[in-house]
Amino acid sequence: MTITPVDFASLLCSRLCHDLLSPVGALNNGLELLADEHDPEMRARCLELLSESAKASANKLKFFRLAFGAAGGFGDTIDTREARAAIDGLFGDSHRVKIGWLVDETVLPKQSVKVLMNLALIAGDALVRGGQLDIGAEQRGSLVEIVVRADGPRIVLDDELRGALLGGGTDTVITPRAAAAHLVHEIVALGGGSVQVSPPDAPVLLFGASLNAG
């Protein structure tokens, strides 16, 4: 699996744009409806939808700023409360996915937080009918261990994402859908660690990652 930094940046941008298209499009549609609507009750409903779409857009941007971007400035660590708030905002508001936060550390190395958040993104997306998403992390010295568990009535992790997480082969093609998985693999590999994924026939989806983030 070989990809240039420029191509990978393009994949991340494509993933970000794809995820923002729906709430931003809803904002545009809501504004058009509001301009033509004169009924007070319908205008109130339009404003409610606009508020929901604006909040969804802001939540996605906050999440991707941490998961993909350079949030936290030039420091080496990130406050885990910021990561939890971003994950809660992405999944919690819809009540489709219930979050279990099992991280006692107040701060974690920046790269390990990116791994944690991207694994949470992939596992949450795999819960196509909702469910429970448990996220845990522990640091011992410079070693950070991360576990993400997804449990629900229907779990779908396709082969492309599974292959990207595990490194795939030299002929593997990465698409925007697998950008987050490829990012996890690259960060963990640079940290001299490894990624584990539960078998396809397992009753729950389980991700594990360990890396030296010192």
C-alpha positions in Angstrom: 0.0 0.0 0.0 1.9 3.1 -1.3 0.4 6.6 -1.3 2.1 10.0 -1.6 1.6 12.6 1.1 -0.2 14.9 -1.4 -2.6 12.1 -2.4 -3.3 11.2 1.2 -4.0 14.9 2.0 -6.5 14.9 -0.9 -8.2 11.7 0.5 -8.6 13.4 3.9 -10.0 16.5 2.3 -12.4 14.4 0.3 -13.6 12.6 3.4 -14.1 15.8 5.3 -16.1 17.4 2.4 -18.2 14.3 2.1 -19.2 14.3 5.7 -19.9 18.1 5.7 -22.0 18.0 2.5 -25.2 16.8 4.1 -25.5 19.3 7.0 -24.2 22.3 4.9 -26.6 21.3 2.1 -29.4 21.2 4.6 -28.4 24.8 5.8 -28.6 26.0 2.2 -32.0 24.3 1.6 -33.4 25.7 4.9 -32.4 29.2 4.0 -34.1 28.9 0.6 -37.3 27.6 2.3 -37.1 30.4 4.9 -36.9 33.1 2.2 -40.1 31.9 0.5 -42.1 30.9 3.6 -44.5 33.3 5.4 -46.4 31.0 7.7 -45.1 31.6 11.3 -45.3 28.0 12.2 -43.4 26.8 9.1 -40.8 29.6 9.6 -40.2 28.4 13.2 -39.7 24.9 11.9 -37.3 26.1 9.3 -35.3 27.9 11.9 -35.3 24.8 14.0 -33.9 22.7 11.1 -31.3 25.4 10.4 -30.2 25.3 14.0 -29.8 21.5 14.0 -27.8 21.6 10.7 -25.5 24.4 12.0 -24.9 22.4 15.2 -24.2 19.2 13.2 -21.7 21.1 10.9 -19.9 22.6 13.9 -19.7 19.2 15.7 -18.2 17.6 12.6 -15.7 20.4 12.2 -14.6 20.2 15.8 -14.2 16.4 15.5 -12.2 16.4 12.3 -10.0 19.3 13.5 -8.8 16.9 16.2 -8.9 13.7 14.3 -7.3 14.9 11.0 -5.9 18.4 11.7 -3.4 20.1 13.9 -5.7 20.9 16.8 -4.0 21.6 20.1 -1.3 23.8 18.5 2.3 22.7 18.6 2.1 21.0 22.0 2.9 17.3 22.4 -0.3 16.4 24.3 -4.1 17.0 24.0 -6.6 17.3 26.9 -8.7 14.1 26.7 -11.8 16.1 27.7 -11.6 17.9 24.4 -11.4 14.5 22.6 -14.4 13.2 24.6 -16.5 16.4 23.8 -15.7 16.0 20.1 -16.8 12.3 20.1 -19.9 13.1 22.1 -20.8 15.9 19.7 -20.3 13.7 16.6 -22.3 10.7 17.8 -24.1 11.6 21.1 -26.5 14.2 19.8 -28.3 11.8 17.5 -28.8 9.3 20.4 -28.1 6.6 17.8 -24.9 5.7 19.4 -24.3 5.6 23.2 -20.7 6.5 24.2 -18.9 4.7 27.0 -15.7 6.7 28.0 -13.1 4.6 29.7 -10.1 7.0 29.7 -8.7 8.1 33.0 -5.8 10.0 31.6 -6.3 13.8 31.7 -3.9 14.3 28.7 -2.5 11.9 26.1 0.1 12.4 23.4 -1.3 14.1 20.3 -0.7 11.2 17.9 -2.4 8.7 20.2 -5.4 10.9 20.5 -5.7 11.0 16.7 -5.6 7.2 16.6 -8.3 7.0 19.3 -10.6 9.4 17.6 -10.2 7.8 14.1 -10.8 4.3 15.6 -13.9 5.7 17.3 -15.1 7.2 14.0 -14.7 3.9 12.1 -16.3 1.9 14.9 -19.2 4.4 15.2 -19.8 4.3 11.5 -19.9 0.5 11.6 -22.9 0.6 14.0 -25.3 1.1 11.1 -28.3 0.7 13.4 -26.8 2.3 16.4 -25.5 0.7 19.6 -22.8 1.0 22.2 -19.4 2.5 21.5 -16.9 2.0 24.3 -13.5 3.9 24.1 -10.6 3.2 26.4 -6.9 4.3 26.6 -4.1 3.9 29.0 -0.5 5.3 29.1 2.4 3.5 30.7 5.6 5.5 30.2 5.7 6.4 26.5 3.5 3.4 25.5 -0.2 4.2 24.9 -2.7 1.4 24.5 -6.1 2.1 23.0 -9.2 -0.2 22.8 -12.4 0.7 21.0 -15.4 -1.7 21.2 -18.6 -1.4 19.1 -21.7 -3.5 19.9 -25.1 -3.3 18.2 -27.8 -5.0 16.3 -25.9 -4.7 13.0 -22.2 -4.1 12.6 -20.6 -3.6 9.2 -16.9 -3.1 8.6 -16.0 -3.7 5.0 -12.8 -5.3 3.7 -11.4 -2.0 2.5 -11.4 -0.5 6.0 -10.2 -3.7 7.6 -7.3 -3.9 5.0 -6.3 -0.2 5.5 -6.2 -0.6 9.3 -4.0 -3.7 9.0 -1.7 -2.2 6.3 -3.0 -4.1 3.3 -0.7 -5.1 0.4 1.4 -3.0 -2.0 -1.4 -3.1 -4.6 -4.1 -1.9 -2.2 -5.9 1.2 -3.4 -7.0 3.7 -0.7 -10.3 5.7 -1.3 -11.6 8.6 0.8 -13.8 6.1 2.8 -10.6 4.4 4.1 -8.7 7.6 4.8 -9.2 7.5 8.5 -8.2 3.8 8.6 -5.0 4.5 6.7 -4.2 7.4 9.0 -4.5 5.1 12.0 -2.2 2.5 10.4 0.4 5.1 9.5 0.5 6.8 12.9 0.7 3.5 14.7 3.5 2.2 12.3 5.5 5.4 12.9 5.1 4.8 16.6 6.5 1.3 16.3 3.2 -0.3 17.3 0.5 -2.4 15.9 -3.3 -2.5 15.2 -5.6 -5.4 16.0 -9.0 -5.9 14.5 -11.5 -8.6 15.7 -12.4 -11.3 13.1 -15.2 -10.6 10.6 -17.5 -13.2 12.3 -17.0 -11.9 15.9 -20.2 -10.8 17.7 -18.7 -7.4 18.5 -16.3 -5.2 16.7 -13.1 -4.7 18.6 -10.1 -2.5 17.7 -6.8 -2.4 19.6 -3.8 -0.2 19.0 -0.5 0.2 20.9 2.1 2.8 20.0 5.1 4.5 21.4 4.0 8.1 21.4 6.9 9.5 23.4 
